[in-house]
Amino acid sequence: MADADALRYLRIAKADLLEARRMLDHSGFRDSSIGFLLQQACEKSCKSWIHSSGGMANI
């Protein structure tokens, strides 16, 4: 069974990525706002990988 924290981080990463894609589809959002969500998606994906590999990612 997958680690609960890994799944939680992956779910949040997917939500951040989806929101960034929605923002790209609409005008009026700053590039920095979209970039922030993309950075967060990357960070949460890495934390998910760390947890799924048996490590501990600090929150």
The first five atom37 places (N, CA, C, CB, O) and aatype in JSON, in Angstrom:
{
  "aatype": [12, 0, 3, 0, 3, 0, 10, 1, 18, 10, 1, 9, 0, 11, 0, 3, 10, 10, 6, 0, 1, 1, 12, 10, 3, 8, 15, 7, 13, 1, 3, 15, 15, 9, 7, 13, 10, 10, 5, 5, 0, 4, 6, 11, 15, 4, 11, 15, 17, 9, 8, 15, 15, 7, 7, 12, 0, 2, 9],
  "atom_mask": [
    [1, 1, 1, 1, 1],
    [1, 1, 1, 1, 1],
    [1, 1, 1, 1, 1],
    [1, 1, 1, 1, 1],
    [1, 1, 1, 1, 1],
    [1, 1, 1, 1, 1],
    [1, 1, 1, 1, 1],
    [1, 1, 1, 1, 1],
    [1, 1, 1, 1, 1],
    [1, 1, 1, 1, 1],
    [1, 1, 1, 1, 1],
    [1, 1, 1, 1, 1],
    [1, 1, 1, 1, 1],
    [1, 1, 1, 1, 1],
    [1, 1, 1, 1, 1],
    [1, 1, 1, 1, 1],
    [1, 1, 1, 1, 1],
    [1, 1, 1, 1, 1],
    [1, 1, 1, 1, 1],
    [1, 1, 1, 1, 1],
    [1, 1, 1, 1, 1],
    [1, 1, 1, 1, 1],
    [1, 1, 1, 1, 1],
    [1, 1, 1, 1, 1],
    [1, 1, 1, 1, 1],
    [1, 1, 1, 1, 1],
    [1, 1, 1, 1, 1],
    [1, 1, 1, 0, 1],
    [1, 1, 1, 1, 1],
    [1, 1, 1, 1, 1],
    [1, 1, 1, 1, 1],
    [1, 1, 1, 1, 1],
    [1, 1, 1, 1, 1],
    [1, 1, 1, 1, 1],
    [1, 1, 1, 0, 1],
    [1, 1, 1, 1, 1],
    [1, 1, 1, 1, 1],
    [1, 1, 1, 1, 1],
    [1, 1, 1, 1, 1],
    [1, 1, 1, 1, 1],
    [1, 1, 1, 1, 1],
    [1, 1, 1, 1, 1],
    [1, 1, 1, 1, 1],
    [1, 1, 1, 1, 1],
    [1, 1, 1, 1, 1],
    [1, 1, 1, 1, 1],
    [1, 1, 1, 1, 1],
    [1, 1, 1, 1, 1],
    [1, 1, 1, 1, 1],
    [1, 1, 1, 1, 1],
    [1, 1, 1, 1, 1],
    [1, 1, 1, 1, 1],
    [1, 1, 1, 1, 1],
    [1, 1, 1, 0, 1],
    [1, 1, 1, 0, 1],
    [1, 1, 1, 1, 1],
    [1, 1, 1, 1, 1],
    [1, 1, 1, 1, 1],
    [1, 1, 1, 1, 1]
  ],
  "atom_positions": [
    [[0.84, -1.18, 0.0], [0.0, 0.0, 0.0], [0.89, 1.25, 0.0], [-0.96, 0.0, 1.22], [1.92, 1.29, 0.67]],
    [[0.48, 2.23, -0.74], [1.25, 3.47, -0.83], [1.17, 4.26, 0.46], [0.76, 4.31, -2.0], [0.17, 4.23, 1.17]],
    [[2.24, 4.98, 0.74], [2.32, 5.82, 1.93], [1.26, 6.92, 1.85], [3.73, 6.44, 2.08], [1.11, 7.57, 0.82]],
    [[0.53, 7.13, 2.95], [-0.55, 8.11, 2.96], [-0.04, 9.52, 2.7], [-1.29, 8.07, 4.31], [-0.69, 10.31, 2.01]],
    [[1.14, 9.85, 3.26], [1.7, 11.18, 3.02], [2.1, 11.35, 1.55], [2.92, 11.41, 3.92], [1.91, 12.43, 0.98]],
    [[2.63, 10.32, 0.94], [3.01, 10.38, -0.47], [1.78, 10.65, -1.34], [3.71, 9.07, -0.92], [1.82, 11.47, -2.26]],
    [[0.7, 9.96, -1.04], [-0.53, 10.16, -1.81], [-1.1, 11.56, -1.6], [-1.57, 9.12, -1.42], [-1.61, 12.18, -2.53]],
    [[-1.02, 12.04, -0.37], [-1.52, 13.39, -0.07], [-0.71, 14.45, -0.82], [-1.47, 13.67, 1.46], [-1.28, 15.36, -1.43]],
    [[0.62, 14.32, -0.79], [1.45, 15.27, -1.53], [1.17, 15.21, -3.03], [2.93, 15.0, -1.26], [1.13, 16.25, -3.69]],
    [[0.99, 14.02, -3.56], [0.72, 13.88, -4.98], [-0.63, 14.49, -5.35], [0.77, 12.41, -5.39], [-0.76, 15.11, -6.4]],
    [[-1.63, 14.31, -4.51], [-2.95, 14.9, -4.76], [-2.86, 16.43, -4.77], [-3.96, 14.42, -3.69], [-3.46, 17.08, -5.62]],
    [[-2.12, 17.0, -3.84], [-1.96, 18.45, -3.8], [-1.19, 18.94, -5.03], [-1.24, 18.88, -2.51], [-1.55, 19.96, -5.61]],
    [[-0.16, 18.22, -5.43], [0.63, 18.59, -6.6], [-0.25, 18.61, -7.86], [1.81, 17.62, -6.79], [-0.16, 19.52, -8.68]],
    [[-1.09, 17.6, -7.99], [-1.99, 17.55, -9.16], [-2.96, 18.72, -9.14], [-2.76, 16.22, -9.19], [-3.26, 19.29, -10.19]],
    [[-3.46, 19.08, -7.97], [-4.38, 20.22, -7.86], [-3.68, 21.52, -8.22], [-4.96, 20.3, -6.43], [-4.26, 22.37, -8.9]],
    [[-2.43, 21.7, -7.77], [-1.67, 22.9, -8.12], [-1.42, 22.98, -9.62], [-0.34, 22.93, -7.37], [-1.54, 24.05, -10.22]],
    [[-1.08, 21.85, -10.22], [-0.84, 21.83, -11.66], [-2.11, 22.14, -12.44], [-0.28, 20.46, -12.08], [-2.07, 22.88, -13.42]],
    [[-3.22, 21.57, -12.02], [-4.5, 21.84, -12.68], [-4.87, 23.32, -12.59], [-5.61, 20.98, -12.05], [-5.33, 23.91, -13.57]],
    [[-4.66, 23.91, -11.42], [-4.96, 25.34, -11.25], [-4.07, 26.21, -12.13], [-4.8, 25.74, -9.77], [-4.53, 27.19, -12.7]],
    [[-2.79, 25.85, -12.24], [-1.88, 26.6, -13.11], [-2.34, 26.5, -14.57], [-0.42, 26.08, -12.97], [-2.28, 27.48, -15.32]],
    [[-2.78, 25.33, -14.98], [-3.28, 25.16, -16.36], [-4.54, 26.0, -16.59], [-3.59, 23.67, -16.65], [-4.7, 26.6, -17.65]],
    [[-5.42, 26.05, -15.6], [-6.62, 26.88, -15.72], [-6.25, 28.35, -15.86], [-7.54, 26.68, -14.5], [-6.84, 29.08, -16.65]],
    [[-5.27, 28.78, -15.07], [-4.84, 30.16, -15.13], [-4.24, 30.5, -16.5], [-3.82, 30.45, -14.03], [-4.44, 31.6, -17.01]],
    [[-3.53, 29.56, -17.09], [-2.96, 29.78, -18.42], [-4.04, 29.93, -19.49], [-2.03, 28.63, -18.79], [-3.87, 30.65, -20.47]],
    [[-5.15, 29.24, -19.29], [-6.25, 29.29, -20.25], [-7.02, 30.6, -20.2], [-7.19, 28.14, -20.01], [-7.77, 30.92, -21.13]],
    [[-6.85, 31.36, -19.12], [-7.55, 32.63, -18.97], [-6.54, 33.76, -18.92], [-8.44, 32.63, -17.7], [-5.43, 33.58, -18.42]],
    [[-6.91, 34.88, -19.42], [-5.99, 36.02, -19.39], [-6.13, 36.77, -18.07], [-6.25, 36.97, -20.58], [-7.12, 36.61, -17.35]],
    [[-5.15, 37.59, -17.77], [-5.22, 38.44, -16.61], [-4.44, 37.95, -15.41], [0.0, 0.0, 0.0], [-4.37, 38.65, -14.4]],
    [[-3.86, 36.77, -15.48], [-3.07, 36.26, -14.37], [-1.6, 36.59, -14.59], [-3.27, 34.74, -14.19], [-1.1, 36.49, -15.71]],
    [[-0.94, 36.97, -13.52], [0.49, 37.28, -13.63], [1.28, 36.0, -13.83], [0.98, 38.03, -12.38], [0.95, 34.94, -13.3]],
    [[2.35, 36.12, -14.61], [3.23, 34.98, -14.82], [3.79, 34.46, -13.5], [4.37, 35.35, -15.76], [3.97, 33.26, -13.32]],
    [[4.07, 35.38, -12.58], [4.63, 34.97, -11.3], [3.64, 34.13, -10.5], [5.06, 36.19, -10.49], [4.05, 33.24, -9.75]],
    [[2.35, 34.41, -10.64], [1.34, 33.62, -9.93], [1.27, 32.21, -10.49], [-0.04, 34.3, -10.03], [1.17, 31.23, -9.74]],
    [[1.33, 32.11, -11.79], [1.32, 30.79, -12.43], [2.6, 30.04, -12.1], [1.16, 30.93, -13.97], [2.57, 28.84, -11.8]],
    [[3.72, 30.74, -12.15], [5.01, 30.14, -11.81], [5.05, 29.62, -10.39], [0.0, 0.0, 0.0], [5.62, 28.57, -10.12]],
    [[4.44, 30.37, -9.47], [4.4, 29.93, -8.08], [3.67, 28.6, -7.96], [3.73, 30.99, -7.2], [4.14, 27.71, -7.26]],
    [[2.53, 28.47, -8.63], [1.79, 27.21, -8.56], [2.58, 26.06, -9.19], [0.43, 27.36, -9.26], [2.54, 24.94, -8.69]],
    [[3.28, 26.35, -10.27], [4.1, 25.31, -10.91], [5.24, 24.88, -9.99], [4.66, 25.81, -12.25], [5.57, 23.7, -9.91]],
    [[5.84, 25.85, -9.3], [6.91, 25.53, -8.35], [6.35, 24.68, -7.21], [7.55, 26.82, -7.79], [6.99, 23.71, -6.79]],
    [[5.17, 25.02, -6.72], [4.55, 24.25, -5.65], [4.24, 22.82, -6.11], [3.27, 24.95, -5.17], [4.42, 21.87, -5.35]],
    [[3.77, 22.68, -7.35], [3.48, 21.34, -7.88], [4.75, 20.51, -7.94], [2.85, 21.45, -9.29], [4.74, 19.32, -7.61]],
    [[5.86, 21.13, -8.36], [7.14, 20.41, -8.42], [7.59, 20.01, -7.02], [8.22, 21.27, -9.09], [8.04, 18.88, -6.81]],
    [[7.49, 20.93, -6.08], [7.91, 20.66, -4.71], [7.11, 19.52, -4.1], [7.79, 21.91, -3.85], [7.68, 18.62, -3.49]],
    [[5.8, 19.55, -4.27], [4.96, 18.5, -3.69], [5.19, 17.16, -4.39], [3.47, 18.89, -3.8], [5.12, 16.11, -3.75]],
    [[5.48, 17.18, -5.68], [5.8, 15.94, -6.4], [7.08, 15.32, -5.85], [5.93, 16.2, -7.91], [7.17, 14.11, -5.67]],
    [[8.08, 16.16, -5.6], [9.33, 15.67, -5.02], [9.11, 15.09, -3.63], [10.38, 16.79, -4.97], [9.66, 14.04, -3.3]],
    [[8.31, 15.76, -2.82], [8.01, 15.26, -1.48], [7.27, 13.94, -1.55], [7.2, 16.29, -0.69], [7.5, 13.04, -0.74]],
    [[6.38, 13.81, -2.52], [5.67, 12.55, -2.71], [6.64, 11.43, -3.05], [4.61, 12.69, -3.82], [6.54, 10.33, -2.51]],
    [[7.58, 11.71, -3.92], [8.57, 10.71, -4.31], [9.43, 10.33, -3.11], [9.46, 11.24, -5.45], [9.72, 9.15, -2.9]],
    [[9.85, 11.31, -2.32], [10.67, 11.04, -1.14], [9.91, 10.11, -0.19], [11.05, 12.36, -0.42], [10.47, 9.13, 0.29]],
    [[8.65, 10.42, 0.06], [7.86, 9.58, 0.97], [7.63, 8.19, 0.4], [6.51, 10.24, 1.27], [7.68, 7.2, 1.13]],
    [[7.39, 8.11, -0.89], [7.14, 6.79, -1.48], [8.4, 5.93, -1.51], [6.59, 6.94, -2.9], [8.32, 4.71, -1.63]],
    [[9.57, 6.58, -1.39], [10.85, 5.86, -1.35], [11.28, 5.51, 0.07], [11.92, 6.7, -2.01], [12.35, 4.96, 0.29]],
    [[10.41, 5.84, 1.04], [10.7, 5.5, 2.42], [11.35, 6.61, 3.22], [0.0, 0.0, 0.0], [11.7, 6.41, 4.38]],
    [[11.51, 7.78, 2.61], [12.12, 8.9, 3.32], [11.07, 9.76, 4.0], [0.0, 0.0, 0.0], [9.88, 9.46, 3.99]],
    [[11.55, 10.83, 4.6], [10.68, 11.77, 5.27], [10.96, 13.16, 4.72], [10.87, 11.72, 6.81], [12.1, 13.64, 4.8]],
    [[9.96, 13.81, 4.17], [10.1, 15.18, 3.69], [9.54, 16.11, 4.74], [9.37, 15.39, 2.31], [8.41, 15.92, 5.21]],
    [[10.31, 17.1, 5.11], [9.83, 18.09, 6.09], [8.75, 18.94, 5.46], [10.98, 18.98, 6.6], [8.8, 19.26, 4.27]],
    [[7.79, 19.3, 6.27], [6.68, 20.13, 5.78], [7.08, 21.56, 5.8], [5.41, 19.92, 6.62], [6.3, 22.43, 5.43]]
  ]
}
